[in-house]
Each structure stands twice: as structure tokens, then as C-alpha cells.
């Protein structure tokens, strides 16, 4: 730059100069989304910010428990990531940052993912109405209730935990209960005296029935897990053990059901013994409840997808059934029955998920892809 004197001769000043460097344009990502969120896995996709950065060559990703800072990053060559091995009912932060060769972006895009309730838990009921009558008569000194849950709503297995959805902002801390489970052929209660007999009930929990958190399922781990056969209906009985009450505001959510599937008793002066119950009241609603089962030794994989299909290759990916890290796969041009699959030894053991079927495929040919987890027993 120099000063020029307009209208005069030879009056310009000497040139003055400085050197500067344009900053490196760092790559970026946009439209990060998580989908197909399961109890132990999820998928994520994103896009390159091509309008401003056209030279992205790769991306780095990290998945950490919510609030933590990534200690390491994994490089990927495509704008997608399949994340497995997560903990159920847990919140994670998923990070993505772009690369343009030698450099990576100093800023990462983040999305929050909360994994689902594990497949081993069954939640029944989604109503939002509130009442204090069941499971344990919170507005009376004495209380007893039985609720029937149909076999079609459950699964066979060992029940290890039961959770009830609480409906008040203040915690209840004064109640002690005994919880019983039992098999029954009843589908509903016909009379106020139509209790499931004590001989058909198993005591599975005895202790405090303390609950908190409006809308929160409060879980009680059974002292004696219950082996549910999956064929009969299930009865849940709750008996208040101490002479006290919380108050009418200490409520639980409930859902209306088909038939009189609840029978309950509440009184300020007289108990209703489990061994010889007196007449109660039938109802067409039940608590919103959650049953958790002991994990199966080797569950089936889920969300099996085959994509990236070309004329001679394809890619398969799936959600693990549990904690397994090894799978057996079969790729066949013939559809196979369950018996044929069980007897087949023509499988390949893989540790990759996604699993790429490189080449060897014939165009215009139908294929059937099968996968099962290898949980240590083949």
C-alpha cells in the first residue's frame, strides 16, 4: 500500500507491506442423527458440509457416557456408524468430527442417545391416571391387592424384579409390604371374595415399599426370583405389613383393562390376611408395572439388515442379542427351515459387525442371509 497525491507529480509515498496467512478451512459435519436405538446399540448417520468444505476424506467418532469427554476417537471412512456394546437404559453422548486429510476439525457435532429398556423387561400399562388404592392402599392403615396379568402380555422365564410407576412429587417412606407372585387360571375376578388362595402364592419380597419420582418406575428386586411358566396367567399380590398410611396424594399410575383383573381391600381398622382374606372390591384397572426377567443365556440377534448391495457384494449388520462378540453366519441361495439351520454345520464364524460379503455373489440372484450369536456354547 502507498499514498498517492492526486493532481501532483511524483508525490507518491514508498510502498509499505505486511505478510499474513489465511487460516486453514477446517471441515465440518451437519445433520447428525441417531436411529434404531435398542437396549445395547444404535445407528448414526450424518452429512458432509459440502457447501463450505468440499475436501472431507474421513471422520472421527466417539461414544461416551453422558457428560464425559472422549479420551480416544475412531476413524471411519463413511458418514455412518453402528455402535454396539452399550448398557441398557443409559444416556450417551455421540461425537462426530470431520477430517480433510492431515487435519481434523477442532469442533465436533454431538447428539444425545438414551438406550432402551432391556429386552428382558416387560412394561405393561401406559395410562396416566392416578389412584391410591393399589397396590397397597396408601390412604388407609390396612391394604391388600391382587392383580392378574395375562400370559399373552408376558414371557416365560425367571422374574427377578418388579417395578411400579409412582405418581407424586414427594417420596413415600412409611410403608412396608410383602409381595407375592403366583400362577393362576383365572382371567379376572368374579366376586369380591374371589381371591387367589395363599397356597397358590409365593412370597418373593418383604421389606420397605419406598417410592419417589413423579412418573418413575420404582424397582424392587425379588429376594426369591419367581419361575414363571409363560402358560398360566400371573397374579401379583401386595400386602401392607405395617399399620400406617401415606396419604391420598401418594398415588400410582394405572391403566384400564378388559375385565375385572384387580381385587383390592382397604380399611382403617381391620386387616385382610393373605391366608384368609375378607371381601374386597373388584376393579377394571391395574397398576402400570414392569417385570424384569433373568437374561437368557443366548438371545437372538435383532434388527438384521442387508444393505450396500452391488452386483457382486453386500453388507449385513445386526444388533447383538446380549454381550456376545462372535456370530455364526450362513449365506445361502436356498431358503432354510429352522430344523435345517439347527442341523447345519455350513456356517462361518465372524467377529465383524457389520459383516461385508466381498465379491463371490452373482448378480440377479436371490440370497438368504442367516446369523446367530455364539455365546460360548456354539
C-alpha positions as CSV (number, residue, x, y, z in Angstrom):
1,X,0.0,0.0,0.0
2,X,1.2,3.5,-0.7
3,X,-0.1,7.1,-0.5
4,X,-0.8,8.8,-3.8
5,X,-1.2,12.6,-4.1
6,X,-3.9,13.3,-6.6
7,X,-3.0,16.0,-9.1
8,X,0.6,16.3,-8.2
9,X,3.6,14.9,-9.9
10,X,6.0,12.4,-8.2
11,X,4.3,12.7,-4.9
12,X,3.5,9.0,-4.1
13,X,5.0,7.6,-0.9
14,X,7.1,4.4,-0.7
15,X,5.2,1.1,-0.6
16,X,4.5,-0.4,2.8
17,X,3.8,-4.1,3.2
18,X,3.0,-6.9,5.6
19,X,2.6,-10.7,5.3
20,X,-0.4,-12.7,6.5
21,X,-1.6,-16.3,6.2
22,X,-5.2,-17.3,5.6
23,X,-6.5,-19.7,8.2
24,X,-6.9,-23.4,7.3
25,X,-10.5,-24.1,6.5
26,X,-11.5,-26.9,8.9
27,X,-14.0,-29.5,7.8
28,X,-17.4,-29.9,9.5
29,X,-20.4,-32.2,9.6
30,X,-24.1,-31.4,9.6
31,X,-27.4,-33.2,10.2
32,X,-26.2,-35.8,12.7
33,X,-29.0,-38.3,13.6
34,X,-29.2,-41.4,15.7
35,X,-31.9,-44.0,14.9
36,X,-32.8,-47.7,15.5
37,X,-32.0,-47.2,19.2
38,X,-32.0,-50.5,21.1
39,X,-31.0,-51.5,24.6
40,X,-27.4,-52.1,23.7
41,X,-26.8,-50.5,20.3
42,X,-27.8,-47.7,17.9
43,X,-27.0,-46.4,14.4
44,X,-25.9,-42.9,13.5
45,X,-25.7,-41.0,10.1
46,X,-24.5,-37.5,9.2
47,X,-23.7,-35.4,6.2
48,X,-20.7,-33.5,5.0
49,X,-20.9,-29.7,4.9
50,X,-20.1,-29.6,1.2
51,X,-21.3,-26.1,0.8
52,X,-18.3,-24.8,2.8
53,X,-15.9,-27.8,3.0
54,X,-15.6,-29.9,-0.1
55,X,-12.5,-31.9,0.8
56,X,-13.5,-34.1,3.7
57,X,-11.9,-37.5,3.4
58,X,-12.9,-39.2,6.7
59,X,-14.5,-38.7,10.1
60,X,-13.6,-39.5,13.7
61,X,-16.3,-40.7,16.1
62,X,-16.6,-41.3,19.8
63,X,-19.3,-42.6,22.1
64,X,-19.1,-41.9,25.8
65,X,-21.4,-41.8,28.8
66,X,-23.2,-38.5,29.0
67,X,-21.1,-35.7,30.4
68,X,-17.7,-37.4,29.8
69,X,-15.1,-36.1,27.4
70,X,-13.9,-38.6,24.7
71,X,-10.5,-40.0,25.5
72,X,-10.0,-41.5,22.1
73,X,-11.5,-41.3,18.6
74,X,-12.2,-44.0,15.9
75,X,-11.7,-43.1,12.3
76,X,-14.4,-44.1,9.8
77,X,-14.4,-43.7,6.0
78,X,-18.2,-43.3,5.5
79,X,-20.7,-40.9,7.1
80,X,-22.3,-43.6,9.3
81,X,-21.6,-45.6,12.4
82,X,-23.1,-48.7,14.0
83,X,-22.4,-48.6,17.8
84,X,-22.8,-51.7,19.9
85,X,-21.9,-53.0,23.4
86,X,-23.8,-50.3,25.3
87,X,-25.6,-50.5,28.6
88,X,-29.4,-50.6,28.7
89,X,-31.3,-47.6,29.9
90,X,-28.2,-45.4,29.8
91,X,-27.6,-42.0,28.2
92,X,-24.6,-41.5,25.9
93,X,-23.0,-38.6,24.0
94,X,-22.1,-39.5,20.5
95,X,-19.5,-37.2,18.8
96,X,-18.5,-36.8,15.1
97,X,-15.8,-34.6,13.7
98,X,-14.6,-34.4,10.1
99,X,-11.1,-34.8,8.6
100,X,-9.7,-33.3,5.4
101,X,-6.5,-35.5,5.2
102,X,-4.0,-34.3,7.7
103,X,-6.3,-32.2,9.8
104,X,-9.4,-32.9,11.9
105,X,-11.9,-30.3,13.0
106,X,-11.4,-28.8,16.4
107,X,-15.1,-28.9,17.0
108,X,-17.4,-32.0,16.9
109,X,-21.1,-32.3,16.4
110,X,-22.9,-34.2,19.2
111,X,-26.1,-36.0,19.7
112,X,-27.5,-37.5,22.9
113,X,-28.7,-41.1,22.8
114,X,-30.5,-42.9,25.6
115,X,-30.6,-46.7,25.1
116,X,-33.8,-48.6,25.5
117,X,-35.1,-50.7,28.4
118,X,-33.5,-54.2,28.0
119,X,-35.4,-56.8,26.1
120,X,-35.6,-58.8,29.3
121,X,-38.1,-56.3,30.9
122,X,-41.8,-56.1,30.0
123,X,-43.7,-52.9,30.7
124,X,-47.5,-53.3,30.9
125,X,-49.7,-50.3,31.0
126,X,-49.2,-46.7,29.8
127,X,-52.1,-44.9,31.5
128,X,-51.6,-41.5,33.2
129,X,-54.5,-41.5,35.6
130,X,-53.6,-41.7,39.3
131,X,-55.1,-43.6,42.4
132,X,-54.0,-44.6,45.9
133,X,-56.0,-47.9,46.2
134,X,-53.4,-50.2,44.6
135,X,-51.0,-51.7,45.1
136,X,-51.1,-51.0,48.9
137,X,-53.9,-48.6,49.9
138,X,-51.9,-45.5,50.6
139,X,-54.8,-43.7,52.3
140,X,-55.7,-46.5,54.7
141,X,-53.9,-48.3,57.5
142,X,-54.6,-51.8,56.1
143,X,-54.4,-52.9,52.5
144,X,-54.2,-55.9,50.2
145,X,-54.4,-56.3,46.4
146,X,-54.2,-58.9,43.7
147,X,-53.8,-58.1,40.0
148,X,-53.9,-60.6,37.1
149,X,-51.6,-60.3,34.1
150,X,-52.3,-62.5,31.1
151,X,-49.8,-64.9,29.7
152,X,-50.0,-63.1,26.3
153,X,-48.6,-60.0,27.9
154,X,-45.6,-61.7,29.4
155,X,-42.9,-64.3,28.5
156,X,-41.7,-67.4,30.2
157,X,-38.7,-67.0,32.4
158,X,-37.4,-66.2,35.9
159,X,-38.8,-62.9,37.2
160,X,-36.1,-61.1,39.2
161,X,-37.5,-57.6,39.6
162,X,-40.9,-55.8,39.7
163,X,-41.4,-52.0,39.3
164,X,-44.4,-49.8,39.9
165,X,-44.8,-46.4,38.4
166,X,-45.1,-43.7,41.1
167,X,-47.2,-40.6,40.5
168,X,-46.4,-38.0,43.2
169,X,-43.6,-35.4,43.6
170,X,-42.9,-36.4,47.2
171,X,-41.4,-39.7,48.3
172,X,-43.4,-42.3,50.2
173,X,-41.3,-43.7,53.1
174,X,-43.7,-45.1,55.7
175,X,-44.9,-48.3,54.0
176,X,-43.6,-51.9,54.3
177,X,-45.1,-54.7,52.2
178,X,-44.9,-58.3,51.2
179,X,-45.1,-59.1,47.5
180,X,-46.4,-62.5,46.3
181,X,-46.4,-64.0,42.8
182,X,-48.4,-67.0,41.6
183,X,-49.7,-68.9,38.6
184,X,-53.5,-68.8,38.1
185,X,-56.0,-70.0,35.6
186,X,-58.3,-67.0,36.4
187,X,-58.6,-64.4,33.7
188,X,-60.5,-62.0,36.0
189,X,-62.1,-61.8,39.5
190,X,-65.8,-62.6,39.5
191,X,-66.6,-61.5,43.1
192,X,-65.1,-59.6,46.0
193,X,-64.2,-62.9,47.6
194,X,-62.6,-64.4,44.5
195,X,-59.1,-64.2,45.8
196,X,-56.2,-66.4,44.5
197,X,-55.6,-68.7,47.5
198,X,-52.5,-68.2,49.6
199,X,-51.4,-71.8,48.8
200,X,-51.0,-70.7,45.2
201,X,-48.8,-67.7,46.0
202,X,-45.1,-67.5,46.6
203,X,-43.6,-64.7,48.8
204,X,-41.0,-63.0,46.7
205,X,-40.2,-59.8,48.6
206,X,-40.6,-58.5,52.1
207,X,-39.4,-55.0,53.1
208,X,-39.8,-51.3,52.6
209,X,-42.0,-50.1,49.8
210,X,-40.3,-46.7,49.4
211,X,-41.1,-44.9,46.1
212,X,-40.1,-41.5,44.7
213,X,-40.1,-39.6,41.4
214,X,-43.3,-38.5,39.6
215,X,-43.7,-40.9,36.7
216,X,-40.7,-43.0,37.7
217,X,-40.8,-46.8,37.8
218,X,-39.6,-47.8,41.2
219,X,-37.9,-51.2,41.1
220,X,-38.0,-53.9,43.8
221,X,-35.5,-56.7,43.4
222,X,-37.1,-60.0,44.5
223,X,-35.5,-61.9,47.3
224,X,-36.9,-65.1,45.8
225,X,-36.9,-64.9,42.0
226,X,-40.1,-66.4,40.5
227,X,-40.0,-69.0,37.7
228,X,-43.0,-68.0,35.5
229,X,-44.1,-70.8,33.2
230,X,-45.4,-68.5,30.4
231,X,-48.6,-70.5,30.0
232,X,-50.8,-69.7,33.0
233,X,-51.7,-66.1,33.9
234,X,-49.7,-64.3,36.6
235,X,-51.1,-62.9,39.8
236,X,-49.3,-60.1,41.7
237,X,-50.3,-59.7,45.3
238,X,-49.2,-56.9,47.6
239,X,-50.0,-56.9,51.3
240,X,-49.3,-53.9,53.6
241,X,-47.4,-55.1,56.6
242,X,-47.4,-52.1,58.9
243,X,-50.4,-50.2,60.4
244,X,-49.9,-46.8,58.8
245,X,-50.7,-44.8,55.7
246,X,-49.0,-42.2,53.5
247,X,-52.0,-40.0,52.4
248,X,-54.3,-39.6,49.4
249,X,-51.8,-37.7,47.4
250,X,-49.3,-40.6,47.3
251,X,-50.5,-42.2,44.2
252,X,-49.6,-44.7,41.4
253,X,-50.4,-44.6,37.7
254,X,-52.9,-47.1,36.3
255,X,-54.4,-48.3,33.0
256,X,-57.9,-49.6,32.3
257,X,-58.1,-53.2,31.2
258,X,-60.6,-55.6,29.8
259,X,-62.4,-57.4,32.7
260,X,-62.1,-57.2,36.4
261,X,-58.4,-58.0,36.7
262,X,-57.9,-56.3,40.1
263,X,-59.2,-57.1,43.5
264,X,-58.3,-54.9,46.4
265,X,-59.1,-54.3,50.1
266,X,-58.5,-51.2,52.2
267,X,-59.6,-50.4,55.7
268,X,-58.5,-48.2,58.6
269,X,-59.4,-50.8,61.4
270,X,-59.3,-54.3,60.1
271,X,-56.6,-56.3,58.3
272,X,-57.1,-58.6,55.3
273,X,-54.8,-61.5,56.0
274,X,-53.3,-63.2,52.9
275,X,-54.1,-66.7,54.4
276,X,-57.8,-65.8,55.0
277,X,-58.8,-62.7,53.0
278,X,-62.1,-60.9,53.5
279,X,-64.3,-59.4,50.9
280,X,-62.8,-56.7,48.7
281,X,-63.6,-54.6,45.7
282,X,-63.1,-55.6,42.0
283,X,-61.8,-53.1,39.5
284,X,-61.2,-52.8,35.8
285,X,-57.8,-51.1,36.1
286,X,-54.3,-52.2,37.0
287,X,-51.0,-50.6,38.0
288,X,-48.6,-49.6,35.3
289,X,-46.0,-52.3,36.1
290,X,-42.7,-53.6,34.8
291,X,-41.4,-57.2,35.1
292,X,-37.8,-57.9,34.6
293,X,-36.5,-61.4,33.8
294,X,-33.1,-63.1,34.2
295,X,-31.2,-62.7,30.9
296,X,-31.4,-65.7,28.6
297,X,-28.2,-67.5,28.1
298,X,-28.1,-66.6,24.4
299,X,-30.7,-64.4,22.9
300,X,-31.4,-63.9,19.2
301,X,-29.9,-61.0,17.4
302,X,-32.3,-58.3,16.2
303,X,-32.5,-55.6,13.5
304,X,-30.8,-57.7,10.9
305,X,-30.3,-55.5,7.8
306,X,-28.5,-56.2,4.4
307,X,-27.5,-53.0,2.5
308,X,-24.8,-51.6,0.3
309,X,-25.8,-54.1,-2.3
310,X,-24.0,-54.1,-5.7
311,X,-23.7,-56.7,-8.4
312,X,-21.2,-58.8,-6.5
313,X,-21.1,-57.7,-2.9
314,X,-23.4,-56.7,0.1
315,X,-23.1,-55.8,3.7
316,X,-25.0,-57.2,6.7
317,X,-25.3,-55.7,10.2
318,X,-27.4,-56.5,13.3
319,X,-27.9,-55.8,16.9
320,X,-26.3,-58.4,19.3
321,X,-28.7,-60.4,21.4
322,X,-26.7,-59.7,24.6
323,X,-23.0,-59.3,25.2
324,X,-21.7,-61.8,22.6
325,X,-18.9,-60.6,20.2
326,X,-18.9,-63.6,17.9
327,X,-21.5,-64.8,15.4
328,X,-22.2,-67.6,13.0
329,X,-23.5,-66.7,9.6
330,X,-24.9,-68.6,6.6
331,X,-25.4,-67.1,3.2
332,X,-27.5,-69.4,1.0
333,X,-29.3,-69.3,-2.3
334,X,-32.0,-71.5,-0.8
335,X,-34.4,-70.6,2.0
336,X,-33.7,-72.9,5.0
337,X,-36.1,-74.2,7.7
338,X,-35.5,-73.9,11.4
339,X,-34.5,-77.6,11.5
340,X,-32.1,-77.3,8.6
341,X,-30.5,-74.2,10.3
342,X,-30.2,-76.1,13.6
343,X,-28.5,-79.1,11.9
344,X,-26.3,-77.1,9.5
345,X,-22.5,-77.0,10.0
346,X,-22.0,-75.0,6.9
347,X,-21.6,-71.7,8.7
348,X,-18.8,-69.1,9.0
349,X,-17.8,-67.7,12.4
350,X,-17.2,-64.0,12.3
351,X,-16.3,-61.2,14.7
352,X,-17.1,-58.4,12.4
353,X,-20.4,-56.5,12.7
354,X,-21.1,-55.0,10.1
355,X,-20.0,-58.0,8.1
356,X,-19.0,-57.4,4.5
357,X,-19.7,-60.1,1.9
358,X,-17.0,-59.2,-0.5
359,X,-17.4,-60.5,-4.1
360,X,-18.4,-64.1,-4.8
361,X,-22.0,-63.1,-5.2
362,X,-23.8,-63.5,-8.5
363,X,-25.9,-60.7,-9.9
364,X,-29.7,-61.1,-10.3
365,X,-29.5,-64.0,-7.7
366,X,-31.6,-64.2,-4.5
367,X,-29.7,-64.9,-1.3
368,X,-30.9,-65.7,2.2
369,X,-28.6,-64.5,5.0
370,X,-28.8,-66.0,8.5
371,X,-27.0,-65.0,11.7
372,X,-27.0,-66.3,15.3
373,X,-24.9,-65.3,18.3
374,X,-22.1,-67.6,19.5
375,X,-22.4,-67.3,23.3
376,X,-19.7,-69.7,24.2
377,X,-21.6,-72.9,23.7
378,X,-21.6,-72.9,19.9
